[in-house]
Amino acid sequence: MKIDAKTEIYGIIGDPVSHSRSPVMHNSGFRALSLNCVYLAFPVKDVRAALSGLRGLGIKGVSVTIPHKQTVIPLLDQVDPVAAKIGAVNTIINKNGSLKGLNTDWIGANRALEEKTSIKGKNILLLGAGGSARSIGFGLNEAGARPILASRTPAKGQALAAELDCPWKPLTETAEIEADILVNATSVGMAPASDASPVNKDILNRFRVVMDIVYSPLETRLLREAGEAGCRTINGLAMLLYQGAAQFELWTGREAPLDVMRDILSNGK
């Protein structure tokens, strides 16, 4: 990859970002299409200063990760109606200093699920009440699925369930919930606490498909136990791939080289 004065810069902003697989994924896509672009990781605490920097330096676009998916919204010049409805932005496009926010997380989750199963009309147990659960829940509604939200914190969970117009249950009552698919949208099981699981393994044989958005480690305890229970499993790289491919296409106007991006994510390089 040649980097020169015409190289377009993209990146990811969040805190932390050192673990992110997005740089290797996007840079592999740029190389595959011979695009003069580079994607970097930017650890950011001061969001206002970071967005000012995007404008001032002409950085073409960024991914947004925790904890900034909601705090960026009032600082943007334009927010896509879908992202506004979700209340979270994971993608920013910089067009001549004007910043537009969008959300591709829900696209990534739906495409990852639909690789393994149909989701329209299915009851889907969604664990969590944060930004990821919000985006995934919105996407499930858009696809005609029936989400059931379960979380640790009643107030936050009930508020999100009201927005999604779906039932809410305490995380301690998941054994009583009838659903076809389980989606973990929490960080439970992420390294270094990879010995944790958000649910008891005894309930897993009730689900046909189990998806975990955590991708470090690639096989979480939840997915390992789900596999042992006979479930089809979907790891966090699937959602990462498809939400990233949607970002790539928004930024470049080119079809993302999915096979290349998938291979480099799977190989861990």
VODREN-42355 format. One record per residue: residue number from 1; x, y, z of N, C-alpha, C in turn; residue in one letter; chain. Coordinates in steps of 0.001 Angstrom, whole numbers, padded with zeros to 6 digits. Atoms other than C-alpha are relative to their C-alpha. Layout:
VODREN-42355
  nr    n.xx    n.yy    n.zz   ca.xx   ca.yy   ca.zz    c.xx    c.yy    c.zz rest kette
 NUM       X       Y       Z       X       Y       Z       X       Y       Z    A     A
...
This chain:
VODREN-42355
  nr    n.xx    n.yy    n.zz   ca.xx   ca.yy   ca.zz    c.xx    c.yy    c.zz rest kette
   1  000845 -001193  000000  000000  000000  000000  000883  001247  000000    M     A
   2 -000756 -001247  000098  001425  003359 -001079 -000736  001098  000754    K     A
   3  000576 -001121 -000727  000815  006254  001313  000688  001274 -000473    I     A
   4 -000566 -001246  000505  001286  009732 -000133 -000930  001156  000361    D     A
   5  000777 -001188 -000341 -000212  013229 -000040 -001470 -000109 -000401    A     A
   6  001383  000187  000435 -003383  011961 -001734 -000727 -001119  000747    K     A
   7  000611  001098 -000740 -004049  009127  000705 -001176  000503  000836    T     A
   8  001174 -000341 -000809 -007544  009312  002219  000089 -000748  001331    E     A
   9 -000127  000576 -001338 -007612  008703  005966 -001378 -000290  000599    I     A
  10  001186  000436 -000736 -010305  006764  007824  000478 -000556  001344    Y     A
  11 -000446  000538 -001282 -010302  005393  011336 -001140 -000391  000905    G     A
  12  000977  000327 -001031 -012046  004339  014496  000302  000835  001230    I     A
  13 -000170 -000764 -001237 -012621  006511  017577 -000757 -000706  001121    I     A
  14  000606  000652 -001158 -013362  005090  021013  000995 -000035  001139    G     A
  15 -000886  000111 -001163 -011869  004308  024388 -000395 -001236  000811    D     A
  16 -001251  000144  000733 -010268  001810  024296 -000246 -000422 -001455    P     A
  17  000082  000481  001383 -009525  000939  020656  001176 -000912 -000365    V     A
  18 -001203  000785  000315 -006239 -000982  020916 -000323 -001445 -000383    S     A
  19  000398  001380  000294 -008124 -004303  020688 -000736 -000128 -001329    H     A
  20  000911  000015  001137 -010114 -003323  017580  000571 -000762 -001195    S     A
  21 -000362  000714  001228 -010027 -005593  014511 -000398  000807 -001236    R     A
  22  000436 -000798  001146 -011487 -002839  012327  001141  000469 -000893    S     A
  23 -001074 -000438  000899 -008117 -001499  011081  000469 -001085 -000974    P     A
  24 -000477  001059  000891 -006957 -004850  009706 -001074 -000358 -001024    V     A
  25  001095  000315  000921 -010387 -005479  008160 -000107  001038 -001114    M     A
  26  000173 -001038  001012 -010727 -002134  006398  001239  000154 -000879    H     A
  27 -001212 -000138  000809 -007096 -001922  005295  000137 -001138 -000998    N     A
  28 -000040  001110  000955 -007364 -005371  003708 -000935  000273 -001171    S     A
  29  000936 -000355  001057 -010391 -004125  001775  000559  001066 -000920    G     A
  30 -000616 -001047  000825 -008570 -001006  000602  001062 -000591 -000928    F     A
  31 -001057  000613  000816 -005627 -003107 -000597 -000588 -000836 -001131    R     A
  32  000590  000892  000999 -007849 -005580 -002407 -000548  000773 -001197    A     A
  33  000558 -000817  001081 -009435 -002776 -004451  000981  001065 -000490    L     A
  34 -001051 -000962  000398 -006153 -000807 -004845 -000437  001445  000225    S     A
  35  000429 -001348 -000353 -007659  002221 -003118  001085  000691  000818    L     A
  36 -001015 -000759 -000723 -005319  004943 -001867 -000607  000539  001297    N     A
  37  000659 -000314 -001266 -006801  004869  001631  000701 -000761  001125    C     A
  38 -000537  000678 -001169 -005658  003959  005129 -000962  000203  001166    V     A
  39  000925 -000020 -001134 -007610  003184  008303  000813 -000192  001274    Y     A
  40 -000805 -000031 -001219 -006170  003944  011761 -000890 -000035  001238    L     A
  41  000710  000005 -001286 -007184  003520  015397  000363  001254  000783    A     A
  42 -000203 -001235 -000757 -007635  006752  017379 -000635 -000131  001386    F     A
  43  000580  000006 -001345 -008045  006441  021164 -000482  001411  000349    P     A
  44  000611 -001322 -000188 -010414  009286  022056 -000759  000056  001318    V     A
  45  000776 -000308 -001201 -011627  010640  025378 -000844  001257 -000202    K     A
  46  000687 -001264  000244 -012594  014168  024290 -000639 -000045 -001391    D     A
  47  000686  000191  001281 -015191  013609  021558 -000100  001308 -000779    V     A
  48  000130 -001289  000687 -015735  017300  020779  001306  000377 -000700    R     A
  49 -001295 -000315  000596 -012025  017812  020170  000303 -000935 -001172    A     A
  50 -000253  000970  001067 -011841  014640  018067 -000762  000360 -001274    A     A
  51  000784 -000345  001182 -014662  015720  015757  000494  001293 -000641    L     A
  52 -000622 -001204  000542 -013070  019131  015377  001236 -000375 -000810    S     A
  53 -001176  000481  000722 -009914  017290  014365 -000344 -000648 -001328    G     A
  54  000427  000597  001272 -011789  015302  011722 -000222  001077 -001052    L     A
  55  000275 -001096  000939 -012992  018519  010160  001293  000687 -000426    R     A
  56 -001209 -000769  000281 -009661  020298  010442  001020 -000752 -000829    G     A
  57 -000996  000803  000719 -007526  017433  009102 -000549 -000635 -001266    L     A
  58  000579  000584  001208 -009955  016313  006420 -000066 -001518  000025    G     A
  59  000164  001450 -000102 -010244  012768  007739 -001369 -000355 -000568    I     A
  60  001193  000233  000815 -012834  011232  005425 -001147 -000679  000736    K     A
  61  001064  000687 -000725 -014713  009064  007885  000561 -000824  001127    G     A
  62 -000431  000834 -001122 -014566  007123  011115 -001127 -000933  000439    V     A
  63  000900  000844 -000776 -016173  004221  012897 -000021  000574  001419    S     A
  64  000139 -000473 -001382 -017449  005071  016373 -000322 -001205  000874    V     A
  65  000261  001094 -000915 -017250  002565  019208 -000158  000530  001418    T     A
  66  000265 -000407 -001378 -017880  002579  022956  001153  000837  000544    I     A
  67  001315 -000367 -000545 -018358  004821  024820 -000650  001181 -000720    P     A
  68  000349 -001253  000667 -019061  007435  022138 -001169 -000069 -000987    H     A
  69  001018  000148  001036 -021920  006066  019993 -001195  000938  000185    K     A
  70  001113 -000915 -000253 -024462  008311  021664  000484  001433  000224    Q     A
  71 -000483 -001352 -000316 -022316  011241  022797  000400  000788 -001249    T     A
  72 -000354 -000737  001220 -021288  012090  019206 -001208  000686 -000633    V     A
  73  001180 -000420  000767 -024864  012705  018079 -000232  001517  000016    I     A
  74  000264 -001445  000021 -025373  016332  019239  001129  000823 -000611    P     A
  75 -001142 -000718  000552 -021965  017251  017817  000097 -000106 -001515    L     A
  76 -000030  000213  001438 -022752  016175  014248 -000850  001039 -000727    L     A
  77  000774 -000943  000810 -024070  018360  011440 -001283 -000617 -000525    D     A
  78  001154  000707  000538 -026495  015719  010201 -000007 -001419  000548    Q     A
  79  000131  001379 -000476 -027808  012405  011544 -001034 -000709 -000866    V     A
  80  000909  000806  000804 -029363  009765  009317 -001247 -000349  000816    D     A
  81  001229  000275 -000759 -033031  009166  010285 -000003 -001351  000719    P     A
  82 -000058  001318 -000647 -032361  005487  011050  000856  000073  001257    V     A
  83 -000874 -000143 -001174 -029467  006349  013367 -000669  000830  001078    A     A
  84  000717 -000833 -000974 -031592  009033  015014 -001060 -000812  000731    A     A
  85  001028  000842 -000621 -034369  006518  015633  000634 -000982  000985    K     A
  86 -000705  000919 -000889 -031879  004047  017118  000566  000744  001199    I     A
  87 -000627 -000774 -001069 -030221  006784  019158  001462 -000324  000181    G     A
  88 -001426  000338 -000070 -026699  005609  018346  000602  000109 -001396    A     A
  89 -000745 -000148  001256 -024128  006358  015639  001271 -000825  000087    V     A
  90 -001271  000738  000029 -021320  003975  014676  000829  000343 -001226    N     A
  91 -000680 -000353  001248 -020318  005593  011370 -000139  001496 -000242    T     A
  92  000023 -001422  000350 -019375  009157  010441  000639  000183 -001370    I     A
  93 -000534 -000394  001306 -018862  010525  006932  000303  001490  000056    I     A
  94 -000406 -001406  000053 -016955  013793  006512 -000017  000462 -001452    N     A
  95  000088 -000545  001350 -018002  015660  003370  000264  001492  000052    K     A
  96 -000404 -001413  000022 -016117  018926  003042 -000227  000696  001337    N     A
  97  000104 -000585 -001327 -016150  019492  006794 -001351 -000159  000658    G     A
  98  001322  000253 -000562 -019802  018529  007296 -000074 -001476  000392    S     A
  99 -000037  001366 -000533 -020150  015419  009485 -001407 -000584  000087    L     A
 100  001280  000699 -000017 -022996  012968  008956  000156 -001321  000745    K     A
 101 -000040  001231 -000775 -023722  010146  011398 -001017 -001013 -000491    G     A
 102  000865  001093  000419 -025186  006772  010455  000202 -001187  000930    L     A
 103 -000149  001213 -000811 -025635  003338  012005 -000051 -001223 -000907    N     A
 104 -000017  001246  000771 -024616  000045  010383  000019 -001227  000905    T     A
 105 -000025  001141 -000919 -024607 -002124  013531 -001193 -000927 -000232    D     A
 106  001207  000818  000172 -028176 -003286  012938  000056 -000799 -001296    W     A
 107 -000166  000723  001266 -027347 -004222  009350  000922 -001197  000205    I     A
 108 -000952  001067 -000260 -024375 -006251  010535 -000612 -001144  000782    G     A
 109  000622  001045 -000813 -026407 -008124  013150 -001002 -000805 -000812    A     A
 110  000996  000718  000791 -029246 -008960  010772  000644 -000907 -001042    N     A
 111 -000656  000819  001021 -026916 -010192  008033  000704 -001198  000622    R     A
 112 -000672  001108 -000681 -024951 -012306  010513 -001009 -001087  000383    A     A
 113  001033  000969 -000373 -028136 -013953  011792 -000577 -000705 -001220    L     A
 114  000666  000568  001168 -029630 -014458  008346  000896 -000938 -000804    E     A
 115 -000879  001015  000585 -026547 -016411  007264 -000350 -001392  000512    E     A
 116  000251  001289 -000651 -027651 -019160  009643 -001472 -000355  000111    K     A
 117  001414  000289 -000239 -031423 -018799  009973 -000860  001166 -000469    T     A
 118  000935 -001093  000259 -034469 -016817  008969 -000386  000616  001349    S     A
 119  000337 -000652 -001272 -035445 -014268  011600 -001400  000605  000003    I     A
 120  001350 -000569  000054 -038801 -012957  010395 -000967 -000889  000764    K     A
 121  000994  000721 -000765 -041497 -013974  012830  000548 -000818  001159    G     A
 122 -000612  000797 -001059 -039009 -015554  015255  000052  000772  001318    K     A
 123 -000230 -000574 -001325 -038904 -014926  019003  001508 -000019  000264    N     A
 124 -001447 -000107 -000186 -035387 -013689  019768  000291  000630  001356    I     A
 125 -000400 -000491 -001322 -034037 -013335  023303  001266  000828 -000159    L     A
 126 -001101 -000949  000154 -031765 -010277  023302  000497  000415  001374    L     A
 127 -000579 -000308 -001305 -029424 -009858  026264  000725  001338 -000043    L     A
 128 -000686 -001285 -000085 -028360 -006332  027231 -000957  001162 -000190    G     A
 129  000821 -001201  000149 -029671 -002783  027280  000848  001212 -000378    A     A
 130 -000897 -001078  000411 -026717 -000749  025968 -000181  000364 -001466    G     A
 131  000074 -000465  001380 -025964  000777  022574 -000103 -001131 -001005    G     A
 132  000053  001120  000937 -025388 -002568  020861 -001374 -000660  000018    S     A
 133  001334  000592 -000104 -028649 -004026  022171 -001038  000896 -000663    A     A
 134  000928 -000956  000626 -030455 -000877  021038  000016 -000154 -001514    R     A
 135 -000119  000111  001457 -029112 -001180  017480 -000536 -001337 -000492    S     A
 136  000438  001331  000417 -029715 -004931  017258 -001513 -000135  000147    I     A
 137  001435  000071 -000207 -033220 -004628  018711 -000773  000733 -001081    G     A
 138  000631 -000747  001092 -034129 -001993  016153  000031 -000830 -001280    F     A
 139 -000130  000803  001206 -032813 -004226  013367 -000928 -001199 -000005    G     A
 140  000902  001147 -000099 -034803 -007213  014614 -001437  000421 -000291    L     A
 141  001340 -000509  000302 -037978 -005134  014546 -000161  000273 -001490    N     A
 142  000053 -000301  001426 -037172 -003962  011020 -000153 -001267 -000837    E     A
 143  000038  001266  000735 -036772 -007599  009926 -001248 -000820  000301    A     A
 144  001229  000702 -000315 -040119 -008612  011398  000146 -001075  001055    G     A
 145 -000184  000928 -001108 -038686 -010567  014322 -000710  000525  001246    A     A
 146  000650 -000395 -001254 -040075 -010470  017863  001027 -000063  001129    R     A
 147 -001000  000018 -001071 -037353 -009435  020326 -000632 -000055  001382    P     A
 148  000329  000016 -001428 -037606 -010170  024039  001275  000450  000708    I     A
 149 -001194 -000582 -000602 -035193 -008043  026065  000191 -000501  001421    L     A
 150 -000343  000379 -001378 -033419 -009274  029187  001275  000720  000396    A     A
 151 -001174 -000744 -000443 -030954 -007220  031216  000099 -000025  001516    S     A
 152 -000225 -000038 -001443 -029478 -006787  034688 -000703  001175  000663    R     A
 153  000508 -001233 -000603 -030670 -003225  035273 -001441  000257 -000424    T     A
 154  001406 -000149  000377 -034475 -002906  035376 -000327  001326 -000690    P     A
 155  000399 -001307  000550 -034768  000840  034700  000474  000158 -001439    A     A
 156 -000552 -000155  001342 -032487  000845  031671 -000636 -000995 -000965    K     A
 157  000583  001027  000848 -033867 -002412  030319 -001450  000284 -000344    G     A
 158  001409 -000290  000238 -037504 -001419  030730 -000170  001197 -000928    Q     A
 159  000068 -001171  000876 -036855  001934  029051  000257 -000389 -001453    A     A
 160 -000305  000430  001368 -035275  000276  026028 -001116 -000887 -000543    L     A
 161  001093  000870  000436 -037996 -002380  025870 -001219  000826 -000425    A     A
 162  001118 -000869  000368 -040586  000402  025785  000240  000627 -001376    A     A
 163 -000331 -000582  001308 -038779  002020  022843 -000129 -001030 -001118    E     A
 164  000077  001068  000998 -038596 -001322  021027 -001381 -000630 -000073    L     A
 165  001345  000569 -000077 -042200 -002128  021963  000063 -001520  000127    D     A
 166 -000168  001439 -000209 -041153 -005540  023246  000006 -000304  001495    C     A
 167 -000024  000351 -001423 -041305 -007456  026542  001399  000147  000592    P     A
 168 -001273 -000010 -000736 -038589 -007071  029194 -000083 -000990  001149    W     A
 169 -000100  000922 -001126 -037448 -009682  031684  001339  000207  000694    K     A
 170 -001304 -000030 -000675 -034745 -009688  034358  000896 -001109 -000551    P     A
 171 -000937  000995  000502 -031627 -011541  033285 -000072 -001295  000809    L     A
 172  000101  001185 -000858 -032214 -013926  036200 -001170 -000902 -000372    T     A
 173  001177  000784  000366 -035449 -015129  034564  000048 -000535 -001427    E     A
 174 -000115  000457  001386 -034085 -016195  031173 -000449 -001448 -000178    T     A
 175  000404  001404  000105 -034861 -019848  031943 -001492 -000143 -000296    A     A
 176  001451  000067  000189 -038563 -019019  031700 -000440  000541 -001359    E     A
 177  000338 -000667  001253 -038410 -017341  028282  000039 -000992 -001165    I     A
 178  000064  000855  001189 -039501 -019204  025129  000454  000819 -001210    E     A
 179 -000514 -000701  001170 -037453 -018126  022097  000736 -000975 -000911    A     A
 180 -000677  000834  000990 -035926 -019566  018925  001500  000293 -000054    D     A
 181 -001370 -000485  000196 -032702 -017534  018958  000412  000798  001231    I     A
 182 -000574 -000783 -001099 -030454 -016079  021662  001119  000871 -000549    L     A
 183 -001059 -000925  000414 -028309 -012995  021020  000566  000681  001240    V     A
 184 -000659 -000705 -001096 -025776 -011773  023583  000543  001325 -000509    N     A
 185 -000459 -001340  000375 -025363 -008001  023148  000661  000698  001183    A     A
 186 -000756 -000551 -001125 -023456 -007548  026424  001482 -000298 -000218    T     A
 187 -001446  000277  000071 -019690 -007611  027024  000390 -001187  000873    S     A
 188 -000296  001157 -000857 -019984 -010631  029341  000649 -001103 -000842    V     A
 189 -000752  001008  000735 -017426 -013199  028221  001169  000552 -000778    G     A
 190 -001119 -000617  000713 -015012 -010694  026705  001281 -000148  000807    M     A
 191 -001300  000063 -000662 -011323 -011146  027481  000271  001329  000721    A     A
 192 -000620  001158 -000647 -009833 -011017  030040 -000960 -000854  000838    P     A
 193  000951  000775 -000809 -013022 -012245  031790 -000712 -001033 -000873    A     A
 194  000572  000897  000994 -013524 -014967  029187 -000596 -001277  000584    S     A
 195  000610  001173 -000629 -014633 -017574  031713 -001449  000258  000408    D     A
 196  001367 -000363 -000385 -017951 -015763  032213 -000972 -000244 -001152    A     A
 197  001071  000142  000983 -021249 -016392  030438 -001227  000737  000532    S     A
 198  001162 -000763 -000482 -024417 -014259  030580 -001167 -000867  000438    P     A
 199  001112  000882 -000377 -026709 -017302  030997  000531 -001361  000434    V     A
 200 -000349  001352 -000423 -026647 -020738  032570 -000064 -000951 -001195    N     A
 201 -000065  000904  001153 -025684 -023460  030104 -001192 -000952 -000066    K     A
 202  001114  000940 -000028 -028668 -025562  031174 -001182  000431 -000867    D     A
 203  001133 -000464  000810 -031053 -023390  029151  000308  000030 -001493    I     A
 204 -000408 -000239  001377 -029094 -023358  025897 -000610 -000965 -001007    L     A
 205  000563  000963  000948 -030596 -026488  024369 -001408  000379 -000465    N     A
 206  001326 -000478  000411 -033866 -024556  024030  000074  000896 -001233    R     A
 207 -000167 -000913  001129 -032411 -022332  021286  000592 -000735 -001206    F     A
 208 -000563  000579  001217 -031736 -023304  017681  001311  000684 -000384    R     A
 209 -001169 -000806  000395 -029211 -020504  017140  000394  000903  001164    V     A
 210 -000526 -000909 -001021 -026974 -018574  019552  001068  000879 -000642    V     A
 211 -000982 -000954  000535 -025092 -015428  018512  000583  000814  001144    M     A
 212 -000689 -000821 -000991 -022505 -013589  020608  000731  001104 -000745    D     A
 213 -000686 -001089  000701 -021311 -010127  019538  001441  000172  000470    I     A
 214 -001385 -000040 -000480 -018117 -010563  021589  000886 -000773 -000988    V     A
 215 -000900  000728  000909 -015186 -011472  019299  001407 -000167  000563    Y     A
 216 -001281  000249 -000669 -012323 -011568  021795 -000294 -000559  001388    S     A
 217 -000481  001009  000950 -012107 -014487  022376 -001041 -000295 -001092    P     A
 218  000880  000311  001118 -013562 -015740  019111 -001073 -001008  000410    L     A
 219  000981  000923 -000557 -015221 -018674  020853 -000157  000313  001481    E     A
 220  000284 -000327 -001396 -016708 -017352  024063 -000506 -001245  000731    T     A
 221  000568  001114 -000770 -017830 -019605  026856 -001446 -000259 -000424    R     A
 222  001386  000151  000439 -021414 -018943  025752 -000077 -000822 -001282    L     A
 223  000048  000721  001274 -020703 -020158  022215  000484 -001438  000149    L     A
 224 -000491  001373 -000214 -018711 -023166  023386 -001096 -000868  000621    R     A
 225  001046  000771 -000662 -021508 -024285  025681 -001235 -000155 -000886    E     A
 226  001120  000103  000941 -024134 -023532  023027  000269 -001089 -001034    A     A
 227 -000368  001052  000943 -022265 -025730  020562 -000150 -001380  000612    G     A
 228  000127  001280 -000712 -022123 -028520  023126 -001457 -000387  000202    E     A
 229  001430  000249 -000182 -025895 -028149  023558 -000715 -000259 -001323    A     A
 230  000574  000290  001307 -026429 -028673  019821 -000508  001195 -000767    G     A
 231  000445 -001215  000686 -027055 -025041  018816  000925  000335 -001169    C     A
 232 -000828 -000657  001000 -025848 -023417  015624  000511  001306  000627    R     A
 233 -000579 -001168 -000666 -023498 -020638  016722  000520  001012 -001013    T     A
 234 -000491 -001117  000821 -022507 -017250  015308  000915  000833  000880    I     A
 235 -000925 -000777 -000831 -019395 -015509  016627 -000033  001478 -000366    N     A
 236  000050 -001448  000144 -018786 -011791  016921  000625  000548 -001261    G     A
 237 -000620 -000489  001225 -016696 -011553  013762 -001009  000172 -001129    L     A
 238  001003 -000105  001061 -019798 -012043  011610 -000653  001381  000005    A     A
 239  000599 -001329 -000090 -021481 -008879  012880  001033  001077 -000326    M     A
 240 -001061 -000963  000283 -018163 -007012  012785  000235  000128 -001509    L     A
 241 -000227  000007  001439 -017661 -008039  009149 -001090  000755 -000744    L     A
 242  001083 -000574  000796 -021078 -007032  007889 -000264  001463  000313    Y     A
 243  000165 -001438 -000270 -021336 -003733  009751  001153  000776 -000618    Q     A
 244 -001162 -000652  000607 -017817 -002918  008527 -000119  000089 -001508    G     A
 245  000197 -000026  001451 -018674 -003843  004941 -000964  001115 -000391    A     A
 246  000944 -001084  000278 -021630 -001460  005067  000681  001360  000139    A     A
 247 -000764 -001243 -000145 -019313  001296  006357  000899  000230 -001212    Q     A
 248 -000930 -000061  001132 -016755  000556  003623 -000719  000516 -001247    F     A
 249  000744 -000391  001196 -019414  000950  000934 -000527  001422  000099    E     A
 250  000427 -001383 -000184 -020742  004184  002419  001146  000971 -000252    L     A
 251 -001154 -000881  000147 -017243  005686  002495  000543  000039 -001419    W     A
 252 -000722  000099  001283 -015895  004480 -000852 -000901 -000029 -001218    T     A
 253  000868  000174  001153 -018942  003917 -003025  000301 -001259 -000782    G     A
 254 -000368  001254  000653 -017444  000517 -003914 -000541 -001180  000800    R     A
 255  000443  001211 -000684 -018699 -002974 -003124  001138 -000561  000831    E     A
 256 -001041  000509 -000896 -016786 -004332 -000136  000441 -001403 -000432    A     A
 257 -000508  001342  000319 -014528 -007343 -000882 -000164 -000926  001201    P     A
 258  000355  000741 -001214 -016243 -009542  001697  000918 -001183  000267    L     A
 259 -000825  001200 -000202 -014155 -012681  001116  001364  000371  000580    D     A
 260 -001306 -000449 -000486 -010895 -010792  001656 -000097  000458  001450    V     A
 261  000174 -000538 -001345 -012177 -009007  004750 -000318 -001121  000998    M     A
 262  000325  001138 -000869 -013635 -012219  006188  001239 -000841  000290    R     A
 263 -001185  000851 -000166 -010421 -014175  005612  000995  000596  000989    D     A
 264 -001010 -000603 -000870 -008181 -011677  007358 -000495  000070  001436    I     A
 265  000557  000037 -001348 -010545 -011456  010327  000102 -001406  000598    L     A
 266 -000011  001384 -000483 -010761 -015234  010598  001412 -000485  000312    S     A
 267 -001392  000422 -000214 -006990 -015667  010350  000667  000728  001159    N     A
 268 -000546 -000723 -001143 -006418 -013148  013129  001249  000788 -000304    G     A
 269 -001215 -000726  000379 -003743 -011256  011185 -000274  001478 -000172    K     A
